[in-house]
Amino acid sequence: MKIHFCGAAGTTTGSQHLLEVNGKKILLDCGLYQGHRADELRINREFPYFDPAQIDHVILSHAHIDHSGNVPNLTKRGYKGNIYCTHATRDLCAIMLVDAARIQESDCAFLNKMDRRKGGSGNVAEVIYTEEDARRSLDSFVAIGYERRMFIDDGIALTFYDAGHILGAAQVVLDIDDHEDGVHKRLLFSGDVGRGNNELLRNPTPVDGVDIMLMESTYGGRHHEAPARDDESFYREVKEALSRGGKIYIPAFAVERTQQLLFLLNHAFQDGLLGKTQVFVDSPMAISATELFRAHAECMNGEVYATLFASRDPFSFANLHMCRTVTESQTLNNLKHSAIIISASGMCEAGRILHHLKLGISNPKNTVLFVGFCSPHTLGRRIMDGAKEVPILGEQVPVRAQIRTLDSFSGHADHDELLTYFRATGGKKSRVFLVHGEPESAKALSDSLQNEGCGTVHIAQKGESITC
């Protein structure tokens, strides 16, 4: 068996790992590289390490765009096989892949417009795939429930185990009877590992008997400042912000983060903590994703499952307003009273949150509350780091609002939580390959795993091939 590391090796984005076994080629994840716009278009357009038409099977760990976002390009370029994932991942991809295509079309239109203004041809940027390509790719999806073993080829059985990261996220287990050396091998691809004790989701499921492990290292060497489910800190921040008489703007990812916030706000209103404060979710994708959370009770922890089973809605309350249309979004500009506005994107790089920040970030009564990670060079990171003035929609805007950050909402296991996850696999005899991490993060996790007495640990490099 050979493993080719085609993406998310030496970096945290663009997950793609190719297995060659028993004469078959199996692609684990098909994510988009995310970075500077020009790099994204250049890197994601081609598949330099394999021919899509020669791939036999695709398996997705979860729906995040850096793990699933290049699937439409794969099918566009000739892939004809099945794309295996969990039921919730399939449903999320149905909205997220189309949205990714829409964003590409908007970005390319902007770049071409700027080129024309400079006297150019206006044809400098071309989309990687269209909305129609995204919709067509969904025909290839085959959904499988957690812990339902399925033979996908001769001597190759696939099982998904809950990863506790986002709705439908899975650890991918392949039980392989390797025809070349006659040895049975159990390969575990961790995907992205959740922290456990999530407001909504179950804890990651331990997997035994692992021989080969592809393990994420995103937070290697780093520790979250707050524990998971630090609900009191969230309530305290919200109450303090409202006491200033202004609005609270919460940049939030449409999938997972928004639903966590709604769940906590539901409890806050039930307990009378927020009075008659109005809450607005201003993100069409977040609204669609919330509907999917209601539909997938199989992914929920005991508390949320029991609520859904009793026909109660854990994501809704009397003062909640969902804004799908542009007109509904624009009416928020005229609010004269305190309110909580949750809007995408979480890193403030696109979406309706930009319009709200442009209007509200200069008011010292207002608060911008970050509840997720912002990558370097993003607008969100600049604001978090204390910039006094930031560019928003073509204008330099002074930052006078209160800027607050909460760390407890992260969906990624930190260094110690990754070690706990590793111990739970019983994988000390495993051959471990670290992926999905910057070099310093992977090195820190590698050192700790070796101290744990792990058999061998290797930090994967993009373009590298390993025989197992």
C-alpha positions in Angstrom: 0.0 0.0 0.0 1.2 3.5 -0.9 0.1 6.8 0.6 0.6 10.0 -1.5 0.2 13.3 0.4 -1.3 15.7 -2.1 -2.6 18.5 0.2 -2.8 19.6 3.8 0.7 18.3 4.4 2.9 21.0 5.8 -0.1 23.3 6.0 -3.7 23.2 7.4 -5.7 23.5 4.2 -6.5 21.7 1.0 -6.9 18.1 2.5 -6.1 15.4 -0.1 -4.5 12.1 0.6 -4.3 9.3 -2.0 -4.1 5.6 -1.2 -3.0 3.0 -3.7 -3.9 -0.5 -2.6 -5.0 -3.7 -4.3 -4.7 -2.0 -7.7 -7.2 0.7 -6.6 -6.8 4.4 -6.0 -8.7 5.9 -3.0 -8.8 9.6 -2.4 -9.3 10.7 1.2 -10.8 14.2 1.1 -10.8 16.6 -1.8 -10.5 20.0 -0.2 -9.8 23.5 -1.5 -6.6 25.2 -0.6 -7.5 28.4 1.2 -5.2 31.4 1.3 -4.5 34.5 -0.9 -7.1 34.7 -3.7 -4.5 34.4 -6.5 -2.9 31.4 -4.9 -6.3 29.7 -4.4 -7.2 30.0 -8.0 -3.8 28.8 -9.2 -3.4 25.8 -6.8 -6.9 24.5 -6.8 -7.5 24.5 -10.6 -5.3 21.5 -11.3 -4.6 18.1 -9.7 -0.8 17.8 -10.1 -0.4 14.5 -8.3 -3.1 12.4 -9.9 -5.6 12.2 -12.8 -9.2 12.5 -11.5 -10.4 10.1 -14.1 -8.1 7.4 -12.7 -9.4 7.6 -9.1 -11.6 4.7 -8.1 -13.2 5.9 -4.8 -13.4 9.2 -2.9 -14.1 9.4 0.9 -14.8 12.6 2.7 -14.2 13.1 6.4 -16.5 16.1 6.7 -18.0 19.1 4.8 -15.6 21.9 5.6 -14.5 23.5 2.4 -10.8 22.7 3.0 -11.8 19.0 3.1 -14.6 18.8 0.5 -14.5 22.0 -1.6 -12.7 20.7 -4.7 -15.1 17.8 -5.3 -17.0 19.6 -8.1 -13.7 20.3 -9.9 -12.8 16.6 -9.5 -16.0 15.4 -11.1 -15.8 18.1 -13.7 -12.4 16.7 -14.7 -13.5 13.2 -15.1 -14.0 11.4 -11.8 -16.9 8.9 -12.2 -16.9 6.9 -9.0 -18.7 7.2 -5.7 -18.1 9.9 -3.1 -18.6 8.3 0.3 -19.5 10.4 3.4 -22.0 10.5 6.3 -25.6 11.6 5.7 -25.1 14.9 7.4 -21.9 15.6 5.4 -23.8 15.0 2.2 -26.6 17.4 3.2 -24.1 20.1 4.3 -22.1 19.7 1.0 -25.4 20.3 -0.9 -25.4 23.9 0.4 -21.7 24.5 1.0 -20.3 23.5 -2.4 -22.9 25.6 -4.3 -22.0 28.5 -2.0 -18.3 28.0 -2.7 -19.0 28.2 -6.4 -21.0 31.4 -5.9 -18.1 33.0 -4.0 -15.7 32.0 -6.8 -18.0 33.6 -9.4 -18.2 36.8 -7.3 -14.4 36.9 -6.7 -13.6 36.4 -10.4 -16.1 39.0 -11.5 -14.4 41.5 -9.1 -10.9 40.7 -10.3 -11.9 41.0 -13.9 -13.7 44.3 -13.2 -10.6 45.7 -11.5 -8.5 44.5 -14.5 -10.8 46.3 -17.0 -10.5 49.5 -14.9 -6.7 49.3 -15.4 -7.2 48.9 -19.1 -6.8 45.2 -19.3 -8.8 42.6 -21.1 -11.1 41.8 -18.1 -10.3 38.1 -18.5 -7.6 37.6 -15.8 -9.7 35.3 -13.6 -11.8 32.2 -14.4 -13.8 30.2 -11.9 -12.6 26.7 -11.0 -16.1 25.4 -11.1 -19.6 26.8 -11.5 -22.7 26.4 -9.4 -24.0 23.9 -11.9 -20.8 21.9 -11.6 -21.3 21.8 -7.8 -24.9 20.6 -8.1 -23.9 17.9 -10.6 -21.2 16.6 -8.3 -23.8 15.8 -5.7 -25.2 13.0 -7.8 -22.0 11.0 -7.0 -22.5 11.1 -3.2 -23.2 7.9 -1.3 -24.1 8.4 2.4 -23.3 5.9 5.1 -24.3 6.0 8.8 -21.8 6.0 11.6 -20.3 2.5 12.4 -22.0 0.9 9.4 -19.2 -1.2 7.8 -19.3 -1.3 4.0 -17.1 -3.1 1.5 -16.2 -0.6 -1.2 -13.9 -2.9 -3.1 -12.1 -6.2 -3.0 -10.5 -6.5 0.4 -11.4 -2.9 1.4 -14.0 -2.1 4.0 -15.0 1.4 5.0 -16.4 2.5 8.4 -17.2 6.0 9.7 -16.8 6.9 13.3 -17.9 10.1 14.9 -15.1 12.7 15.1 -17.1 15.2 17.2 -15.9 18.2 15.0 -18.8 19.5 13.0 -22.2 18.0 12.1 -21.5 14.7 10.3 -17.7 14.8 10.8 -16.1 11.4 10.7 -13.0 9.5 11.4 -12.4 7.3 8.3 -11.4 3.7 9.0 -10.4 1.4 6.2 -9.9 -2.3 7.0 -7.7 -3.6 4.2 -6.6 -7.1 3.2 -3.5 -6.0 1.3 -3.1 -8.5 -1.6 0.6 -7.5 -2.1 2.0 -8.6 1.2 -1.0 -10.7 2.5 -1.3 -8.6 5.7 -4.5 -7.1 7.2 -4.1 -3.4 7.9 -6.4 -1.0 9.7 -5.9 2.6 8.6 -7.5 5.5 10.5 -7.7 8.9 8.9 -8.7 11.3 11.8 -10.1 14.1 9.6 -10.5 17.0 12.0 -10.9 16.0 15.7 -13.3 17.7 18.0 -12.6 18.8 21.5 -15.3 16.8 23.2 -17.9 18.2 25.6 -19.4 20.2 22.8 -22.7 22.1 23.3 -24.3 20.1 20.5 -22.2 17.1 19.3 -21.1 13.8 20.7 -17.5 13.2 21.8 -15.1 11.6 19.3 -15.6 7.8 19.2 -12.5 5.8 20.2 -11.2 3.4 17.5 -9.2 0.3 18.4 -6.6 -1.8 16.6 -5.2 0.9 14.4 -2.0 0.0 12.4 -1.6 3.1 10.3 -2.9 6.6 11.3 -3.2 9.8 9.4 -3.7 12.3 12.2 -4.4 16.0 12.1 -2.0 18.3 14.0 -3.7 21.7 13.6 -3.3 22.7 17.2 -0.1 20.9 18.0 1.9 22.9 20.5 -1.1 25.1 21.3 -3.6 25.1 24.1 -7.1 26.7 24.2 -7.3 29.4 26.9 -10.8 28.3 28.0 -12.3 24.8 28.4 -15.1 23.6 26.1 -18.6 24.6 27.3 -17.4 27.7 29.1 -21.0 29.0 28.9 -20.7 31.4 31.8 -18.0 33.4 30.0 -20.2 33.8 27.0 -23.2 34.9 29.0 -21.0 37.4 30.9 -19.6 38.9 27.8 -23.1 39.3 26.2 -24.5 40.9 29.4 -21.6 43.3 29.7 -21.9 44.3 26.1 -25.6 44.9 26.3 -25.1 47.1 29.4 -23.3 49.6 27.2 -26.5 50.2 25.3 -25.1 49.2 21.9 -25.3 46.3 19.5 -23.3 43.1 19.6 -21.9 42.0 16.3 -20.8 38.3 16.3 -18.9 37.2 13.2 -19.6 33.5 13.1 -19.1 30.6 10.7 -22.5 29.5 9.2 -22.0 25.9 10.1 -21.5 24.8 13.7 -20.6 28.1 15.3 -23.9 29.8 14.6 -25.9 26.8 15.9 -23.8 26.7 19.1 -24.6 30.3 19.7 -28.3 29.8 19.1 -28.3 26.9 21.5 -26.7 29.0 24.2 -28.9 32.0 23.6 -32.0 29.7 23.7 -30.9 28.7 27.3 -30.2 32.4 28.2 -33.7 33.5 27.2 -35.3 30.5 29.0 -33.4 31.6 32.2 -34.4 35.2 31.8 -30.8 36.4 31.4 -31.3 38.6 28.3 -34.8 40.1 28.8 -36.4 41.1 25.5 -33.1 41.6 23.6 -33.6 40.8 19.9 -31.3 38.4 18.1 -30.8 38.4 14.3 -29.1 35.7 12.3 -28.1 37.4 9.1 -26.8 34.6 6.9 -28.8 32.6 4.4 -26.3 29.7 4.7 -26.4 29.7 8.5 -30.2 29.5 8.3 -30.1 26.6 5.9 -27.5 24.8 8.0 -29.6 25.3 11.2 -32.4 23.4 9.5 -30.0 20.5 8.8 -29.0 20.4 12.5 -32.6 19.9 13.4 -32.8 17.0 10.8 -29.7 15.1 12.1 -30.4 14.1 15.6 -28.1 11.1 15.1 -25.1 13.4 15.4 -26.3 15.2 18.6 -25.2 14.6 22.2 -27.8 13.3 24.7 -29.1 16.7 25.8 -29.8 18.0 22.3 -31.1 14.6 21.2 -33.6 14.5 24.0 -34.8 18.1 23.2 -35.3 17.2 19.6 -37.0 13.9 20.5 -39.5 15.9 22.6 -40.3 18.0 19.6 -38.7 21.1 21.2 -36.4 23.3 19.1 -33.0 24.0 20.7 -32.1 26.6 18.1 -35.1 28.9 18.3 -36.7 31.3 20.8 -39.3 34.1 20.8 -36.8 37.0 20.1 -35.0 35.3 17.3 -35.3 36.7 13.7 -33.8 35.0 10.6 -32.8 37.3 7.8 -32.6 35.5 4.4 -33.1 38.3 2.0 -30.9 41.4 1.3 -33.9 43.6 2.2 -34.2 41.9 5.6 -30.5 42.4 6.2 -30.6 46.1 5.2 -33.4 46.8 7.7 -30.9 46.0 10.5 -29.1 49.2 9.6 -32.0 51.2 11.0 -32.1 49.5 14.4 -32.1 52.2 17.2 -31.9 49.7 20.1 -29.5 47.1 21.5 -29.5 43.8 19.6 -27.4 40.8 18.9 -26.5 40.3 15.2 -24.9 37.0 14.2 -23.5 37.1 10.6 -21.0 35.3 8.4 -18.2 35.1 7.6 -16.4 34.2 10.8 -13.1 35.7 9.7 -14.8 38.9 8.3 -13.4 38.2 4.8 -16.8 38.2 3.0 -20.5 38.2 3.6 -23.0 40.4 5.3 -20.9 40.9 8.5 -18.8 43.4 6.5 -21.8 45.7 6.0 -22.6 45.6 9.7 -19.0 46.2 10.8 -18.7 49.1 8.3 -21.7 50.8 10.0 -21.1 49.8 13.6 -17.4 49.3 14.4 -16.8 53.0 14.9 -19.4 53.3 17.7 -17.8 52.8 21.2 -21.1 51.5 22.6 -21.0 48.6 20.2 -19.2 45.3 20.7 -17.6 42.9 18.2 -17.4 39.5 19.8 -15.2 36.9 18.1 -16.0 33.3 18.9 -13.7 31.6 16.5 -10.2 31.5 15.0 -9.2 34.1 12.5 -6.3 33.3 10.1 -3.4 35.7 9.7 -3.9 38.5 7.2 -7.7 38.3 7.5 -9.8 41.4 8.4 -11.0 39.5 11.5 -7.4 39.0 12.7 -6.6 42.6 12.2 -9.5 43.7 14.3 -8.7 41.0 17.0 -5.1 42.2 17.1 -6.1 45.8 18.0 -6.0 47.7 14.7 -7.2 51.3 15.1 -8.4 51.5 11.5 -9.3 48.8 9.0 -10.3 48.6 5.4 -14.0 47.6 4.9 -15.7 47.5 1.5 -13.3 50.0 0.0 -13.1 52.5 2.9 -10.8 53.0 5.9 -13.0 52.7 9.0 -11.9 53.7 12.5 -12.3 51.0 15.2 -13.8 52.4 18.3 -16.1 49.5 19.3 -15.2 47.1 22.1 -13.4 44.1 20.7 -13.8 40.8 22.7 -12.7 37.3 22.0 -13.8 33.9 23.4 -11.7 30.8 22.9 -14.1 28.1 24.2 -16.0 27.6 20.9 -13.2 26.1 18.9 -14.1 23.0 17.1 -10.5 21.7 17.0 -8.9 19.7 19.7 -5.8 21.4 21.1 -2.4 19.8 21.9 -3.5 18.0 25.1 -6.8 17.0 23.6 -5.1 15.5 20.6 -3.0 13.4 22.9 -6.1 12.3 24.7 -7.6 11.3 21.4 -4.5 9.4 20.4 -4.4 7.5 23.6 -8.1 6.5 23.2 -7.3 4.9 19.8 -5.0 2.5 21.5 -2.6 3.5 18.7 0.8 3.3 20.5 2.0 0.6 18.0 0.6 2.6 15.1 2.6 4.1 12.3 1.5 7.7 12.5 1.6 10.3 9.8 0.9 13.9 10.9 -1.1 16.0 8.4 -3.2 19.2 8.5 -0.8 21.3 10.5 1.8 24.0 10.1 5.4 22.7 10.5 5.9 24.0 14.0 2.5 22.5 15.1 3.3 19.1 13.6 6.7 19.1 15.2 5.4 19.8 18.6 2.8 17.1 18.4 5.3 14.7 16.9 7.6 15.2 19.9 4.8 14.5 22.4 3.6 11.4 20.5 7.1 10.0 20.6 7.3 10.7 24.3 4.1 8.7 24.5 6.0 5.7 23.2 4.4 5.7 19.7 5.9 3.3 17.3 6.9 5.7 14.5 5.8 9.3 13.8 6.4 11.0 10.5 5.5 14.6 9.5 4.0 14.4 6.0 5.2 16.6 3.3 3.2 17.7 0.3 4.0 15.6 -2.8 5.6 12.8 -0.7 4.8 9.1 -1.2 5.2 6.5 1.5 5.0 2.7 1.2 3.3 1.0 4.2 
